[in-house]
Amino acid sequence: MKRKHSVFIVRVIFMIGILWFSIPAIAQENSNIESAIETESNTETPVATEQIVIAEVNGEPVYLEELKEIWDTMPENYRAQFPGGFKDLLEQWIRQVLLVQEAKKLGLADDPEVKKKIEDVAKQIMIQEFVTREIIEKIVISDEEIEKEYSSNPTLYTESEQVKARHIMVNTKEEADAVQQELKEGKPFEQVAKEKSQSPDAQNGGEMGMIRKGDLDPEMEKVLFDLAPGNVSESIETDYGIHIFLVEDHLQPRLKDLAEVKEEIRSKLLPKAQQEAFEKMIEDMKNKSEIAILEENLPKEERTEVPAADANSETTTP
């Protein structure tokens, strides 16, 4: 099925630029507008025999089918620009028609500068569509490539060592001693945390969630990772107060199953494969073409400088 392009694509074309564009930029834009519609000038969709007119702007009709297709296939990030829904889209469309009509009255359609800008945009649309069809839609990452990446870099796909913990934070040694006493008497850690902890997470029973090595200060980290599950730590003085920890679970490093990371690996490898295919395609085009760079016509600062020794050297015949 032919990929459709949104009327919004022009914004992105200027961002891509006349010369500097990239595979990731095009791939991202295609992802954003994958379901969007073609512009009116390039449409190849069969026109319905009877179209419902929902507005007329100086006699120029606005068709329900045209706007409904735009609305139905519009990405969510664009829809957010129309809080009033379909009627807002119609209002924006009417404004667009009015502006185009006025521009034509001023003769801008025949203005050389305007024509040049339109040509530049048209070139970029063709480039984007060409790259989309020849690179983005054709390059795939095979299961074999994914398996090779997975096997070659196991550390990248290994979950680090983690602990699940809770803590109670107080400000004085006396408060910490009182907390330790309640815990020794068998009062649930979560309850004591709610009643005595001065940390913002007290309302959640001091829940810290899953903690990986490197997430906390080394001093706290050592206590947590040395503590066996179910045990409570001594009172630990830090710059943030006095902490008492409970470790609920301790997970050792685990190599994730291939199925868990398959799409992550695919997403990682795809841009690189696309960029490599793009560069190869450009080199192949250059090798098949006749390209002459006229150095003498380049701006002086862009010319290749000839070393003085070479420029002044003379060939001597023995």
N, C-alpha and C positions, 0 to 999 in steps of 0.2 A: 504494500500500500504506500502511495506517495506521501512522504513526510510533508506536513503542513507547516506554514510559517505564520506567525502572528503579526498583526499590524504593529505590535509593540517592538518588533525586532530591530527597527531602525535605531532605537535608543542604544541598543547593545552594539550595533555596527559601529557607531561613532566611538564607543568605548574601546572596541577592539582595535580600531585604527586602520589607516590605509596600508601600512607596511608591517606593523608589528602585531601579530596575532598568534595565538598558541592553540595547540590541540586541547589542553584542559579548558581554556576559555570557551572554545566552540562546543566541547562536550558538555560543559556545564550549562551553557545557554540552550543547547538542544534538549537537555534534561528539563529545564525550566519551561520550555515552550513546546514540548513534545506533542501536546494535544491541541495546540493553538491553530488558528486557521490561516489560509493563504491570503495575501493581499488581493484586493479586487482586480488589479491590473494583471496578475499572473495566474488567476484561478483557472483550473482545468475541471472543476467540478461541474457536472451538467446542471444547467439552469432549469429550475422548475417551470413548467408551462404557465402556471398561474402563481404569482407571488403576491403576498399580502402586504400592502403599503401601510406602514404605521405612522408615517410623518412625511410631509413635503416641505422642502426648504427652497423657497423661490422656484417652485415647480419641479425641483429635483427630488425624486422619491427616495425614501428610506425604507428598506424592506425588512419585514419581520424575520424572515429566514436568515438573512445576512447577520443581523445583530444577535439572533438567538444562537446561531452557531458559535459566534464569538463568546457569548456568555456561557454557554454550556461547556465549552472547552477551555475556558480561561483558567490559568493556574491560580491557586489560592492567593499567592502573594500579590497578584494583580487585582483580584476581586476585592481585596481589602481596600483598594482605592475607590470603591464604589459602595459606600455605606448604605445608600438608598436603593441598592440592587439594580435591577434591569432598567428602571427609569433613569437612574444616574448615568448608566451607560448610554442610553438614548440621548440624554442631555449633552454628554460629551461628544457623541457622534454628530449631533446637530451643530455644535460649536466647530467641529472639524470641517464639516461641509461648508459652513459660513466662511471660515477662514480661507479655505481653498477657493471658494467662489470669488472672494475679494482679491486674493492673490492673482487669480486669472484675469480679473478686471484690470489689474495693474500691469499686465503683460509679463508677469514673472515666469510663466511657462516658457517664454521665448528668450528670457534673459540668459546671456552666456554664462554668467557666474552660477546661476541657479541650475542650469543644464549640467555644468561641470560637477556640481555637488551631487546631483541626482545620478550622474554617471558613476561617481566615486562610490556612492551607496550601492548602486546596482552591482558594481564589481565585487564589493565585499559580500553581498548576498550570494553571488555566484560562487565566490571562494568558499564561503561557509557551507553552502549546499554541496559543493564538490568534495570538500574535506569530509563532510558528514557521510556522503554516500560511498566514497572511496576508502576512507580510513575508519571513521568511527563505527559505521555499520558493518564493516567487513572484518575488523580485527577482533578476534575472540581469544580468550585465554583458555587453553585446554586443561582437562583434569590432570594430565601428565605434568604440565608446567606448574600447576598448583601443588601437586604432590612433591615435585622436586624442590620447590621453594620451602615447603613445610619440612621436608627431610633435611635440607641444607642449613636451616636456621631455626633449630628447635628452641633456642633461648628466646626468640622473638614471640613464640607462641606458648610460652610457659607462664602459668599464673605464679606470681611470686608468693613467698611465704606470707601468711596473713594470720592475724588473731582477731577474734571478736571480743570486744571488751566493754566494760562500764567503768565509770570513775566517780569519785566524790571529791569535790574541791572545797577546802576551807582555808581560812587565812591565818589561824593561830595553831600552835602545838596543842593547846588545851582542847580546842575544838576537834582536832584530829584524834587526840586520845579518847575523847568522848565517843567519836564515831567508831573507833576500833573496838571499844568496849561493847557497844551495842551489837556490832557484827559478831564478836566472840560469844555473845549471849544468844546468838542464833536469829537475830532480827534480819529479815530479807534485805539484801544489798540494795535492791531497787527501791524499797520503801525508805531506807535510811537516806538514800540519795535524794529522793523527793523531799524529805523533811529537812535534811541538813546541808546538802550541797549548795554552794553559792555560784555554781557554774550555770550558764543559760540552759544547759541540757538537763537540769535537775528535774524538770517536769516530765521528762521522758525516762526517769530513773537512771540518769547519768549515762544513757546509751551512747557509745562512741561509734558503733557500727564496725565494719571490717576495716582493719588497719594494716597497710602494707609497710614493709621496711622502707624507711625513707620518708614516711608521712609525718613523723613526729620528731621532736628533739631526741638525739641519741640517748640521753639520760633516761627519758621516759620509755623509749623504745626497748632499751636493754631489759628494763624491769618487765615489760609486757611480754617480750618474746622468751624470757627465761622462766616466766611463771606458768605452772601447769594449769590446765583448764580446771575450773572450779575453785581455784585458790585465790585468796585475797592478799594483796601486797602489803608491805610495811608502808608507813607514811613517808612519802617522797617529797622533799622540799625542792621547789623549782622557782624560777622567776615569776611564775604565774600563780603561785600559791602552793598549798600543801595538798598532794593528791594521794588518794587511795584507790587502787585498781582491782577490778575483778576480771579475770579472763574466763570467758564462757566457752570459747572454742579456739583451737589452734590448727590451722590448715597448712600442711607442708606444700612446697612447690609442686605444681602439677602441670604436665604437658597436656594442653587441651587436645581433645579429639580433633581429627582433621575436619569432621563435619561441622564442628563449632566455629572453625576459623576459615572455612573454605571461601565464603563470600568476602571476608576481610582480605584474604590473600588475593582473590580475584580483583577486588577494587584497588589493591596496592599495585598489582602488576599491570593492569590495563592501561593507565596513563603512560607508563614507560614504553609499553609495546606500541601504543598508538603514536607516540612521539618518534620512536625509532622508525616506524613504517613511514611516517610523514617525511622525515629527513631523507630516507632512502628514496622515496618517491621524487623529492625535489632533486636529489643528485642524479637520478635516472633521467629526469626531464632535462637537466642541464647538459648531461652527456649526449643527449640526442639532439640538442639544439645548437645553433650557431650564436654565440654570445660574444660581442666585442665591446670592451670597455675603452672608451676614448679618453685616455689619461689626460691628454692635452686640453680637453674641454672641461675637466673637473675643476672645481674651486681649488686654488693653490694649496690650501691647507690639507686637502684630501688626496693630493697627488702622491705617488710613491717617489720618495726622494732617492736619487742616485748618489751613492757615496762619492765624495769629492775626488778621492784617489782614482776611482774607476772612471769618473767623468773626464779627468785630465790625462789619463794614461795613454800612451801611444804604443802601437805595435811595432816592434823592431824586427826587421828581416835579417837573419844571420848572414 
